[in-house]
Amino acid sequence: MTKKIGSPNAVVVGALFTLGLLMASYAGGQGLLTRLPSPAPGNSSLSRVVASEAGEIYLSWVSREAQQVTLEFTRLTNDGWDATRVISRGSNWFVNWADFPVLSVDSGGMVAHWLQLSAAGNYDYDIRARFYRQDKATWSEARTIHGDGVSAEHGFVSMLPLNDGTTLISWLDGRETVLKEPPGAMTLRAGIFDKSGATISEWQLDDRVCDCCQTSSAMTQNGPIVVYRARGQQEVRDIYATRLVDGSWTLPQVIHNDNWQIAGCPVNGPSVTAMNKQVAVAWFSAKDDVPKIQLALSTDSGLSFSEPVVVESPNTNGRVDTTILDSGDIVVSWMETAGEAKILLSRYNPSGELLGTTEVASSSASRRSGFPIIESVGDTVYVTWTDIGATPQVRVARIDY
């Protein structure tokens, strides 16, 4: 999750628009929790919330009707949610509970991606994207962001707007699993794309990573950082980071040696957030079958990290996200699995001391409930998740600290 450096406290932060107040209560003494009306229809899921540089909140989601899948978004205003707009739709998409679309927003426009089947294999799919230019008020034609032309797995995307109007996109790339004999490993790649979607630069960041854990990126004072789950030769799958410094990517470095050896992908990626030189990374591990969420902090733009603090163990299945408030406090979202599953937000000061935990909603530990996503503007956090009742539907809330 990317914290917008110096983003102003937009009007929407303070506005408790009358139509949207479904519930408001203090949770755990830490923040005012407000349920907002959902702009998403029934049979919607895979939502994300993102803030623009101006502090505006955007919400995207996927909805299904028969065989057709639609990626839509809307913007939060003083009067509630703006009109819903369609980014793309299709009947040949790869729709997955853990690998879902990203919407990126900056002052010059937007970028959105989805996954589209490319061949008959269960995991043969491409990353398709459209680019919206604010100055032209139009979306580009859909394009595939990776140029390998190989029918293989490509996904688990993170996006990061750069200061010059370009966008950094990182993803897991399975071309080596098809092109090599014996099959090679999943790789981590990244590229910078201009406002029209043209590729400016592309790199391979790591030649052996976990096959299906989310990537995450953030902008520090010294440049972008990408975090991900690596895959060692002995199947140790710990969290690593690499940074773009003076046009080159640093050698990947482990955030912490959990030494979690696992013979399959846990489908549980890390999350990074940054503001100036402050960086926070949260992740899930389960060494010796003990589930654990940890949080590590950096004060030098990700060059080094503190020893991690334990957010929760063992009553969790992970599914973390992070954001930094204007106060410098860090918020981690995660799933609790003790009894009825719950979506929780834990708030830490810049030194890693726990300030309190807020319960957002009851949920489910099943895959259908997906990954809750958070974003902050000022000292307000917005969270979105999927309510898997009789008909799944995207939900949204805000927590004012």
C-alpha positions as CSV (number, residue, x, y, z in Angstrom):
1,M,0.0,0.0,0.0
2,T,1.4,3.4,-1.0
3,K,1.2,6.4,1.2
4,K,0.9,9.6,-0.8
5,I,3.7,11.8,0.5
6,G,2.3,15.2,1.5
7,S,-1.2,14.5,0.4
8,P,-3.6,17.1,1.7
9,N,-6.5,16.3,4.0
10,A,-9.2,16.2,1.4
11,V,-12.7,17.3,2.1
12,V,-13.9,13.8,1.9
13,V,-11.9,12.9,5.0
14,G,-13.9,15.1,7.3
15,A,-17.2,14.6,5.5
16,L,-19.7,12.2,7.1
17,F,-22.2,12.4,4.4
18,T,-25.7,12.0,5.7
19,L,-26.8,9.3,3.3
20,G,-23.8,7.1,4.1
21,L,-24.0,6.7,7.9
22,L,-25.1,3.2,8.3
23,M,-23.3,2.7,11.6
24,A,-20.8,4.7,13.7
25,S,-19.3,3.5,16.9
26,Y,-16.0,3.7,18.8
27,A,-14.2,0.4,18.5
28,G,-11.6,-0.5,21.1
29,G,-11.3,3.1,22.1
30,Q,-9.1,3.8,19.1
31,G,-11.2,5.2,16.3
32,L,-14.6,6.1,15.1
33,L,-15.8,3.3,12.8
34,T,-18.4,4.3,10.1
35,R,-20.0,1.9,7.7
36,L,-20.4,3.5,4.3
37,P,-23.1,2.5,1.8
38,S,-21.7,0.1,-0.8
39,P,-21.8,1.4,-4.4
40,A,-21.1,-2.1,-5.7
41,P,-24.0,-4.4,-6.8
42,G,-24.8,-7.8,-5.5
43,N,-22.4,-10.6,-6.7
44,S,-19.5,-8.2,-6.4
45,S,-16.0,-8.9,-4.9
46,L,-12.3,-8.3,-5.3
47,S,-12.5,-4.7,-4.3
48,R,-9.6,-2.2,-3.7
49,V,-9.6,1.2,-2.3
50,V,-6.9,3.8,-3.3
51,A,-6.3,7.5,-2.7
52,S,-5.2,10.0,-5.3
53,E,-2.5,12.6,-4.6
54,A,-5.4,15.1,-3.8
55,G,-6.7,12.8,-1.1
56,E,-9.7,11.6,-3.1
57,I,-10.8,8.0,-2.4
58,Y,-11.5,5.6,-5.3
59,L,-13.1,2.2,-5.0
60,S,-12.8,-0.6,-7.6
61,W,-14.4,-4.0,-7.8
62,V,-15.4,-6.9,-10.0
63,S,-19.0,-7.9,-10.6
64,R,-20.4,-10.9,-12.4
65,E,-23.5,-11.6,-14.4
66,A,-23.8,-15.0,-16.0
67,Q,-20.5,-15.5,-17.9
68,Q,-19.6,-11.8,-18.1
69,V,-17.2,-10.2,-15.7
70,T,-17.0,-6.4,-15.3
71,L,-14.3,-4.2,-13.6
72,E,-15.8,-1.0,-12.3
73,F,-14.8,2.0,-10.1
74,T,-16.2,5.0,-8.4
75,R,-15.0,8.0,-6.4
76,L,-16.1,9.2,-3.0
77,T,-17.4,12.8,-2.9
78,N,-19.0,15.0,-0.3
79,D,-22.4,13.8,-1.4
80,G,-21.5,10.1,-1.5
81,W,-20.3,7.8,-4.2
82,D,-19.9,9.3,-7.7
83,A,-21.5,7.5,-10.7
84,T,-20.0,4.1,-11.3
85,R,-17.8,3.8,-14.4
86,V,-16.8,0.7,-16.3
87,I,-13.1,0.1,-17.0
88,S,-13.5,-3.2,-18.9
89,R,-15.6,-6.3,-19.2
90,G,-15.2,-9.8,-20.7
91,S,-16.2,-13.4,-20.7
92,N,-12.6,-14.8,-20.9
93,W,-11.1,-13.4,-17.7
94,F,-9.2,-15.3,-15.1
95,V,-10.9,-14.4,-11.8
96,N,-9.2,-15.5,-8.7
97,W,-9.8,-14.8,-5.0
98,A,-6.2,-13.8,-4.3
99,D,-5.0,-12.4,-7.6
100,F,-7.3,-9.5,-8.4
101,P,-7.4,-6.2,-10.3
102,V,-5.5,-3.1,-9.2
103,L,-6.5,0.5,-9.8
104,S,-3.8,3.2,-9.6
105,V,-4.6,6.9,-9.5
106,D,-2.5,10.0,-9.8
107,S,-2.9,13.6,-10.9
108,G,-2.4,12.8,-14.5
109,G,-4.7,9.8,-14.8
110,M,-5.3,6.2,-13.9
111,V,-4.1,2.7,-14.7
112,A,-6.1,-0.5,-14.2
113,H,-5.4,-4.1,-14.8
114,W,-7.2,-7.5,-15.0
115,L,-6.3,-11.0,-15.9
116,Q,-7.3,-12.6,-19.2
117,L,-7.0,-16.2,-20.3
118,S,-4.4,-16.8,-23.0
119,A,-4.6,-20.5,-23.7
120,A,-6.2,-23.7,-22.5
121,G,-4.1,-24.3,-19.4
122,N,-5.7,-23.6,-16.0
123,Y,-3.0,-20.9,-15.3
124,D,-2.4,-19.6,-18.7
125,Y,-3.4,-15.9,-18.4
126,D,-2.0,-12.5,-19.3
127,I,-2.0,-9.2,-17.4
128,R,-4.2,-6.8,-19.4
129,A,-4.3,-3.1,-18.6
130,R,-5.8,0.2,-19.7
131,F,-4.4,3.7,-19.1
132,Y,-6.5,6.8,-18.6
133,R,-5.0,10.2,-19.5
134,Q,-6.6,13.0,-17.6
135,D,-5.6,15.5,-20.3
136,K,-7.4,13.4,-23.0
137,A,-10.2,12.2,-20.8
138,T,-10.1,8.8,-22.4
139,W,-9.0,5.2,-21.7
140,S,-6.4,3.6,-23.9
141,E,-7.1,0.3,-25.7
142,A,-6.4,-2.7,-23.6
143,R,-2.8,-4.0,-23.8
144,T,-0.7,-6.8,-22.4
145,I,2.0,-5.3,-20.2
146,H,4.5,-8.2,-20.5
147,G,6.0,-8.7,-24.0
148,D,7.0,-12.3,-23.8
149,G,4.1,-13.7,-25.7
150,V,4.2,-16.9,-23.6
151,S,1.1,-18.8,-22.5
152,A,1.9,-19.0,-18.8
153,E,0.9,-17.5,-15.4
154,H,1.3,-13.8,-15.1
155,G,-0.3,-11.9,-12.2
156,F,-0.2,-10.7,-8.6
157,V,0.3,-7.1,-9.8
158,S,1.2,-4.0,-7.8
159,M,1.2,-0.5,-9.2
160,L,3.0,2.6,-8.1
161,P,2.5,6.1,-9.7
162,L,5.9,7.9,-10.2
163,N,6.5,11.6,-9.9
164,D,6.8,12.1,-13.7
165,G,3.4,10.7,-14.6
166,T,4.7,7.2,-15.4
167,T,3.6,4.1,-13.5
168,L,5.8,1.4,-12.0
169,I,4.1,-2.0,-12.4
170,S,5.5,-5.2,-10.8
171,W,4.2,-8.7,-11.3
172,L,4.9,-12.4,-11.0
173,D,5.9,-13.9,-14.4
174,G,5.8,-17.6,-15.3
175,R,7.5,-17.5,-18.7
176,E,10.5,-19.5,-17.3
177,T,8.2,-22.3,-16.1
178,V,7.3,-22.9,-19.8
179,L,10.4,-21.9,-21.8
180,K,12.9,-24.0,-19.8
181,E,13.4,-27.8,-19.6
182,P,13.2,-28.8,-16.8
183,P,10.7,-26.1,-16.0
184,G,12.2,-23.0,-14.4
185,A,10.9,-21.0,-11.5
186,M,8.4,-18.2,-11.2
187,T,10.2,-14.8,-11.6
188,L,9.5,-11.3,-10.4
189,R,9.5,-8.6,-13.0
190,A,8.8,-4.9,-13.1
191,G,8.4,-2.2,-15.8
192,I,7.8,1.5,-16.1
193,F,5.0,2.6,-18.4
194,D,4.1,6.0,-19.8
195,K,0.7,7.7,-19.7
196,S,-0.4,5.8,-22.9
197,G,0.8,2.4,-21.7
198,A,4.0,2.2,-23.7
199,T,6.9,0.4,-22.0
200,I,9.8,2.6,-21.0
201,S,11.9,0.1,-19.1
202,E,11.5,-3.5,-17.9
203,W,13.6,-5.6,-15.5
204,Q,13.7,-9.0,-14.0
205,L,14.0,-8.4,-10.2
206,D,14.3,-11.9,-8.9
207,D,14.7,-15.2,-10.7
208,R,13.0,-17.5,-8.1
209,V,10.0,-16.4,-6.2
210,C,6.9,-17.9,-4.6
211,D,4.3,-18.8,-7.3
212,C,1.2,-17.1,-6.0
213,C,1.8,-14.6,-3.3
214,Q,0.9,-10.9,-3.8
215,T,3.6,-8.4,-4.5
216,S,3.5,-4.9,-2.9
217,S,5.2,-1.6,-3.7
218,A,5.5,1.8,-2.1
219,M,7.3,5.1,-2.8
220,T,9.9,6.2,-0.3
221,Q,11.9,9.4,-0.1
222,N,14.7,7.7,-1.9
223,G,12.6,5.9,-4.5
224,P,10.4,2.8,-5.0
225,I,10.6,-0.3,-3.0
226,V,9.0,-3.7,-4.0
227,V,8.4,-6.5,-1.4
228,Y,7.4,-10.1,-2.2
229,R,7.8,-13.7,-1.0
230,A,11.0,-15.3,-2.4
231,R,11.5,-19.0,-2.8
232,G,14.9,-20.5,-1.8
233,Q,16.4,-23.7,-3.3
234,Q,15.4,-25.5,-0.1
235,E,11.8,-24.1,-0.3
236,V,12.3,-21.4,2.4
237,R,9.8,-18.7,1.5
238,D,10.6,-15.6,3.4
239,I,9.8,-11.9,2.6
240,Y,12.4,-10.0,0.5
241,A,12.7,-6.4,-0.7
242,T,14.4,-4.7,-3.6
243,R,14.7,-0.9,-4.3
244,L,15.1,1.2,-7.4
245,V,18.2,3.4,-6.8
246,D,19.7,5.6,-9.5
247,G,18.0,3.6,-12.2
248,S,19.1,0.2,-11.0
249,W,17.5,-2.3,-8.7
250,T,19.3,-3.4,-5.6
251,L,20.2,-7.0,-4.8
252,P,17.1,-8.5,-3.1
253,Q,17.5,-8.5,0.7
254,V,15.5,-10.5,3.2
255,I,13.3,-8.5,5.6
256,H,13.7,-11.1,8.3
257,N,14.9,-14.7,8.4
258,D,11.7,-16.5,9.4
259,N,13.1,-19.6,7.7
260,W,9.6,-20.8,6.9
261,Q,10.1,-23.9,4.8
262,I,7.0,-24.9,2.9
263,A,6.6,-27.2,-0.1
264,G,3.8,-25.1,-1.6
265,C,2.7,-21.5,-2.0
266,P,0.8,-20.1,1.0
267,V,-1.1,-17.6,-1.2
268,N,-0.4,-14.9,1.4
269,G,1.8,-12.0,0.2
270,P,3.4,-9.1,2.2
271,S,2.3,-5.5,2.2
272,V,4.6,-2.4,2.3
273,T,3.7,1.2,3.0
274,A,6.0,4.3,3.0
275,M,6.0,8.0,3.9
276,N,9.2,9.9,3.3
277,K,12.0,7.7,4.9
278,Q,9.5,5.7,7.0
279,V,8.7,2.3,5.7
280,A,6.6,-0.5,7.2
281,V,6.2,-4.1,6.0
282,A,3.7,-6.6,7.4
283,W,3.5,-10.3,6.4
284,F,2.2,-13.7,7.3
285,S,4.3,-16.9,8.1
286,A,3.6,-20.2,9.7
287,K,6.9,-21.9,10.6
288,D,6.4,-25.1,12.5
289,D,2.7,-24.7,11.6
290,V,2.3,-21.7,14.0
291,P,0.5,-18.9,12.1
292,K,2.0,-15.4,12.7
293,I,1.7,-11.9,11.4
294,Q,4.8,-9.7,11.8
295,L,5.6,-6.0,11.3
296,A,9.0,-4.6,10.5
297,L,9.9,-0.9,10.4
298,S,12.5,1.1,8.6
299,T,13.6,4.7,9.0
300,D,16.0,4.8,6.1
301,S,13.7,4.2,3.1
302,G,14.0,0.4,3.3
303,L,17.8,0.2,3.4
304,S,17.5,-1.7,6.8
305,F,14.6,-3.0,9.0
306,S,14.0,-3.4,12.7
307,E,13.4,-6.7,14.3
308,P,9.8,-7.5,13.7
309,V,7.0,-7.2,16.3
310,V,4.3,-9.8,16.4
311,V,0.9,-8.4,15.3
312,E,-0.9,-11.7,16.0
313,S,-0.2,-15.4,16.6
314,P,-1.6,-18.0,16.3
315,N,-5.2,-17.0,15.7
316,T,-4.8,-15.6,12.1
317,N,-4.7,-16.6,8.5
318,G,-2.9,-13.5,7.5
319,R,-4.3,-11.5,4.5
320,V,-2.5,-8.3,5.6
321,D,-2.5,-4.8,4.3
322,T,-0.8,-1.7,5.6
323,T,-0.9,2.1,5.5
324,I,0.8,5.1,7.3
325,L,-1.2,7.9,8.8
326,D,-0.1,11.5,8.6
327,S,0.7,11.2,12.3
328,G,3.3,8.6,11.4
329,D,1.3,5.8,13.0
330,I,1.1,2.5,11.1
331,V,-2.1,0.6,10.6
332,V,-2.1,-3.1,9.7
333,S,-5.3,-4.9,8.6
334,W,-5.5,-8.6,9.1
335,M,-7.9,-11.5,9.6
336,E,-8.5,-13.1,13.1
337,T,-9.6,-16.7,13.1
338,A,-10.3,-17.3,16.8
339,G,-14.0,-18.4,16.7
340,E,-15.8,-16.3,14.2
341,A,-13.5,-14.8,11.7
342,K,-13.1,-11.0,12.0
343,I,-11.4,-8.2,10.0
344,L,-9.2,-6.2,12.4
345,L,-7.0,-3.1,12.2
346,S,-4.1,-2.7,14.6
347,R,-2.5,0.6,15.0
348,Y,1.2,1.1,15.9
349,N,3.3,4.2,16.7
350,P,6.5,4.8,14.7
351,S,8.5,2.8,17.2
352,G,6.3,-0.3,16.8
353,E,4.3,0.0,20.0
354,L,0.7,-1.2,19.8
355,L,-1.8,1.6,20.4
356,G,-5.0,-0.5,19.9
357,T,-7.0,-2.8,17.7
358,T,-10.3,-2.0,15.9
359,E,-12.8,-4.6,14.8
360,V,-14.2,-3.7,11.4
361,A,-16.5,-6.6,10.6
362,S,-17.3,-10.2,11.0
363,S,-16.0,-12.3,8.1
364,S,-15.1,-15.8,7.0
365,A,-11.9,-17.7,6.8
366,S,-12.9,-19.1,3.5
367,R,-11.3,-18.0,0.2
368,R,-14.5,-16.4,-0.9
369,S,-14.1,-13.6,1.6
370,G,-10.8,-12.5,-0.1
371,F,-8.3,-10.0,1.1
372,P,-9.4,-6.8,3.0
373,I,-7.7,-3.7,1.5
374,I,-7.0,-0.4,3.4
375,E,-5.9,3.1,2.4
376,S,-5.4,6.2,4.4
377,V,-5.9,10.0,3.9
378,G,-4.7,12.1,6.7
379,D,-5.5,10.2,9.9
380,T,-8.5,8.4,8.4
381,V,-8.4,4.8,7.1
382,Y,-10.7,3.4,4.5
383,V,-11.2,-0.4,4.3
384,T,-13.0,-2.6,1.8
385,W,-13.8,-6.3,1.9
386,T,-16.3,-8.9,0.5
387,D,-19.3,-9.8,2.6
388,I,-20.0,-13.4,1.6
389,G,-23.7,-13.7,2.6
390,A,-26.3,-15.4,0.3
391,T,-25.0,-13.0,-2.4
392,P,-21.4,-11.7,-2.1
393,Q,-21.1,-7.9,-2.0
394,V,-18.3,-5.4,-1.6
395,R,-18.5,-3.4,1.7
396,V,-16.7,-0.2,2.7
397,A,-16.0,1.5,6.0
398,R,-13.9,4.3,7.4
399,I,-12.1,4.6,10.7
400,D,-11.2,8.1,12.0
401,Y,-8.3,8.1,14.4
